[in-house]
C-alpha cells in the first residue's frame, strides 16, 4: 500500500467510468473513509477505482492510498474487467462483452491445463482442470452468476452479429429472442434481423430451423410478420402470468372478493372487455397452454 497524489494519477483506462453520480460514495468516504484503495499500474494509470477517484477529487482530497499492480498488459486489463464485473451496474450486453474478454485474457495467461493430486480412497489421482473450467468457477465465485449463465453470456457475445447486439441495446430484442437468433451464422443474422426482431420466440425457433436447411429467404416466407405481432405477444405473455398468479392465489384460498376494492373493479372491467371464461373456465388457448 502506498500514498499517491491524485493529480499524478491518470484516468486514461478505457474500462473506467467517469462522470457518473458519486454523491452516495462521497457520503460514505466522509463517514468511513476510503475502505478500498485505488488500484494503479506502476506508471500511475488507474486500473480500478474510477468512482472512488472522482469522489475524492470532488471532496477536495489531494492524495489517496493505492495498490500498485506490476504486471503485463493482459494482467492489468483483467484487473479492470474484474473491478467492473464485481462493482459496477453494467448492462447485460456489457457484462457479456466483459466476460468474453476476461475469458480470452485468462486463456492467454494460463493456456495449459492445471494438474492437481487428489486423494480418493487412499489412491492418488491426478485431476486435470482445463483453463475454461477454472475460469468459469473463478468468475462464478466473484459475480454470483452460475457457470452455466457465464458460459451462455460469453456464447451470446461471441456468436451475435453486430446488428443483433445493437438491437438488444436498443430494446428491440429480448434475451430469449437473442438466444435463438445466435444459432444462425452471423451473415444470416444480419440478413434476417429486421424480420426476426418482430417475431415471438416460438416463431424465431421455427425461422431458425428453416433458415439452417433452406436459407433465410425461405424462412422469411414461412414466418410472416403480422401487424402488431410483437404487441400481441407481449399481451399474451402478460395474460399468461396473470392467469397463473390467479390460479396460485385460488389454491391458497384467496379469491377476487378478497382483493382491495379498486383491484376488484379493475378485474371486473378486464373480464367484461374480454371474455370472462378466459380466466374462469380455461376456454382460451392462452390458459390451456399452462395446463
C-alpha positions in Angstrom: 0.0 0.0 0.0 1.3 3.4 -1.0 0.1 7.0 -1.0 0.0 8.9 -4.3 -1.1 12.4 -5.2 -4.4 12.5 -7.0 -3.2 14.9 -9.6 -0.4 12.4 -10.6 -2.9 9.7 -11.4 -4.0 9.0 -15.0 -7.7 8.2 -15.7 -7.0 7.0 -19.3 -8.0 3.4 -18.9 -10.9 2.7 -21.3 -12.6 0.5 -18.7 -13.0 3.4 -16.3 -16.4 5.1 -15.9 -16.0 8.7 -15.1 -18.8 11.3 -15.0 -21.2 9.1 -13.0 -23.1 10.2 -9.9 -20.8 9.6 -6.9 -22.8 11.5 -4.3 -23.5 8.4 -2.2 -19.9 7.4 -2.4 -18.8 10.8 -1.2 -21.1 10.4 1.8 -19.5 7.0 2.6 -16.0 8.4 2.3 -16.8 11.3 4.6 -18.2 8.9 7.2 -16.0 5.8 6.9 -13.0 7.0 4.9 -11.7 5.2 1.8 -12.3 1.5 2.5 -10.7 0.0 -0.6 -7.6 1.7 -2.2 -7.4 2.6 -5.8 -5.6 0.0 -8.0 -3.0 1.6 -10.3 -0.1 0.5 -12.6 3.5 1.4 -12.0 3.1 4.4 -14.3 0.1 5.7 -12.4 -2.7 4.6 -14.7 -5.9 3.8 -12.7 -6.9 0.2 -13.3 -9.7 0.1 -10.8 -11.5 2.7 -8.6 -12.6 5.4 -11.0 -15.6 6.3 -8.9 -13.6 6.5 -5.7 -11.0 8.6 -7.6 -13.8 11.0 -8.8 -15.4 11.2 -5.3 -12.1 12.0 -3.6 -11.4 14.8 -6.2 -14.9 16.2 -5.5 -14.3 16.1 -1.8 -11.0 18.1 -2.1 -8.6 15.3 -1.3 -5.1 15.7 -2.7 -3.8 12.2 -2.2 -5.1 8.7 -1.8 -3.9 5.2 -0.8 -3.2 3.0 -3.8 -2.3 -0.6 -4.5 0.3 -0.8 -7.3 0.0 -3.7 -9.8 3.2 -4.7 -11.5 2.0 -7.0 -14.4 1.9 -7.2 -18.1 -0.8 -5.5 -20.3 -3.2 -8.5 -20.1 -2.9 -8.8 -16.3 -3.7 -5.1 -16.0 -6.7 -5.4 -18.3 -8.0 -8.3 -16.3 -7.8 -6.3 -13.1 -10.0 -3.6 -14.7 -12.5 -6.1 -16.0 -12.8 -7.8 -12.6 -13.4 -4.5 -11.0 -16.3 -3.7 -13.4 -17.9 -7.1 -13.1 -17.9 -7.1 -9.3 -18.6 -3.4 -8.5 -20.4 -1.8 -11.5 -24.0 -1.9 -12.6 -23.4 -3.0 -16.2 -25.9 -3.6 -18.9 -26.3 -7.3 -19.9 -24.5 -6.6 -23.2 -21.6 -5.0 -21.3 -21.4 -7.9 -18.9 -21.3 -10.4 -21.8 -18.6 -8.4 -23.5 -16.5 -8.2 -20.3 -16.9 -11.9 -19.6 -15.9 -12.9 -23.1 -12.8 -10.6 -23.0 -11.9 -11.9 -19.5 -12.0 -15.5 -20.7 -9.8 -14.6 -23.7 -7.2 -13.0 -21.4 -7.3 -15.8 -18.8 -6.7 -18.4 -21.5 -3.8 -16.4 -22.9 -2.3 -16.1 -19.4 -2.9 -19.7 -18.5 -3.0 -21.8 -21.7 -2.0 -25.1 -20.1 -4.4 -27.3 -18.0 -3.6 -27.5 -14.3 -3.0 -30.8 -12.8 -3.8 -31.5 -9.1 -3.1 -34.5 -6.9 -6.4 -35.7 -5.4 -6.6 -38.4 -2.8 -9.6 -40.7 -3.3 -9.8 -43.8 -1.1 -6.1 -43.8 -0.4 -5.3 -43.6 -4.1 -3.6 -40.6 -5.6 -5.4 -39.5 -8.7 -4.4 -36.7 -11.0 -7.3 -34.3 -11.7 -6.9 -32.1 -14.8 -8.6 -28.7 -14.6 -8.9 -27.0 -18.0 -8.4 -23.2 -18.2 -12.0 -22.6 -19.3 -13.4 -24.7 -16.4 -11.3 -22.9 -13.8 -12.2 -19.5 -15.3 -15.9 -20.3 -15.0 -15.5 -21.3 -11.4 -13.5 -18.3 -10.5 -15.9 -15.8 -12.1 -18.9 -17.5 -10.6 -17.4 -17.0 -7.1 -16.8 -13.4 -7.8 -20.0 -12.4 -9.5 -22.6 -14.8 -8.1 -23.5 -16.0 -11.6 -23.7 -19.7 -12.2 -21.1 -21.3 -14.6 -23.9 -22.0 -17.0 -25.0 -18.4 -17.0 -21.5 -17.2 -17.6 -21.0 -19.7 -20.4 -24.2 -18.7 -22.1 -23.4 -15.0 -21.7 -20.0 -15.5 -23.4 -21.5 -17.6 -26.1 -24.1 -14.8 -26.9 -21.3 -12.2 -27.2 -19.2 -14.5 -29.4 -22.0 -15.6 -31.7 -24.1 -12.5 -32.0 -23.7 -10.3 -35.1 -23.2 -6.5 -34.5 -26.7 -5.8 -35.7 -28.1 -8.2 -33.1 -26.1 -6.6 -30.3 -27.3 -3.2 -31.4 -31.0 -4.3 -31.5 -30.6 -5.7 -27.9 -29.0 -2.4 -26.8 -32.0 -0.5 -28.2 -34.5 -2.8 -26.5 -35.7 -4.3 -29.8 -34.7 -7.9 -28.9 -35.2 -9.9 -25.7 -32.7 -12.3 -24.2 -34.9 -15.2 -25.2 -35.1 -14.0 -28.8 -31.4 -13.5 -28.9 -30.7 -17.0 -27.6 -32.5 -18.3 -30.7 -31.1 -15.9 -33.2 -27.4 -16.5 -32.4 -27.9 -20.1 -33.5 -27.6 -18.8 -37.1 -24.5 -17.7 -38.8 -23.7 -14.1 -38.4 -24.3 -13.3 -42.0 -27.8 -14.9 -41.7 -28.4 -12.9 -38.6 -27.6 -9.7 -40.5 -29.9 -10.6 -43.4 -32.8 -11.5 -41.1 -32.6 -9.1 -38.2 -35.3 -6.7 -39.3 -37.7 -9.6 -39.8 -36.7 -11.6 -36.8 -37.0 -8.9 -34.2 -40.7 -8.6 -34.9 -41.3 -12.3 -34.2 -42.2 -14.0 -30.9 -39.7 -16.6 -29.7 -41.7 -19.6 -30.9 -41.7 -18.2 -34.4 -38.0 -17.4 -34.2 -37.3 -21.1 -33.3 -39.3 -22.1 -36.5 -37.4 -19.5 -38.5 -34.0 -20.7 -37.4 -34.8 -24.4 -38.2 -36.0 -23.4 -41.7 -33.1 -21.0 -42.3 -30.5 -23.6 -41.5 -31.9 -26.0 -44.1 -33.4 -23.8 -46.8 -31.9 -20.4 -46.2 -33.1 -17.0 -44.9 -35.4 -16.1 -47.8 -37.4 -19.3 -47.4 -37.5 -18.8 -43.6 -38.9 -15.3 -44.0 -41.7 -16.5 -46.3 -42.6 -19.3 -43.9 -42.8 -17.0 -40.9 -44.7 -13.9 -41.9 -44.6 -11.0 -39.5 -48.1 -9.9 -38.8 -49.2 -6.4 -37.9 -48.8 -5.7 -34.2 -47.5 -9.2 -33.7 -45.0 -8.1 -31.1 -47.7 -6.2 -29.1 -49.9 -9.3 -29.2 -47.0 -11.4 -27.9 -46.4 -9.0 -25.0 -50.1 -9.0 -24.1 -50.2 -12.8 -24.4 -47.3 -13.2 -22.0 -48.8 -10.8 -19.5 -52.1 -12.6 -19.6 -50.4 -16.0 -19.0 -48.7 -14.5 -16.0 -52.0 -13.1 -14.7 -53.8 -16.4 -15.1 -51.0 -18.3 -13.4 -51.0 -15.9 -10.5 -54.8 -16.1 -10.1 -54.6 -19.9 -10.0 -51.9 -19.8 -7.4 -53.9 -17.5 -5.2 -57.0 -19.7 -5.5 -55.0 -22.7 -4.4 -54.1 -20.7 -1.3 -57.8 -19.8 -0.7 -57.6 -16.2 -1.9 -60.4 -15.1 -4.3 -61.3 -12.0 -6.2 -63.6 -10.8 -3.3 -60.5 -10.8 -1.1 -58.8 -8.2 -3.2 -58.9 -4.5 -2.4 -62.0 -2.8 -3.9 -60.0 -1.0 -6.6 -58.4 -4.2 -7.7 -61.8 -6.0 -7.9 -63.1 -3.2 -10.1 -60.1 -3.5 -12.4 -60.5 -7.3 -12.8 -64.3 -6.9 -13.4 -63.6 -4.3 -16.1 -61.0 -6.6 -17.7 -63.3 -9.6 -17.8 -66.1 -7.5 -19.3 -63.9 -6.2 -22.0 -62.5 -9.6 -22.9 -64.2 -12.9 -22.1 -64.9 -13.9 -18.6 -64.4 -17.5 -19.5 -60.8 -16.6 -20.5 -59.9 -16.7 -16.8 -62.6 -18.6 -15.0 -63.1 -21.7 -17.3 -59.9 -22.0 -19.3 -61.7 -21.8 -22.6 -58.9 -19.8 -24.3 -55.8 -21.1 -26.0 -53.6 -18.9 -23.7 -54.9 -20.6 -20.5 -54.8 -24.1 -21.9 -51.1 -23.6 -22.6 -50.5 -23.6 -18.9 -52.3 -26.8 -18.2 
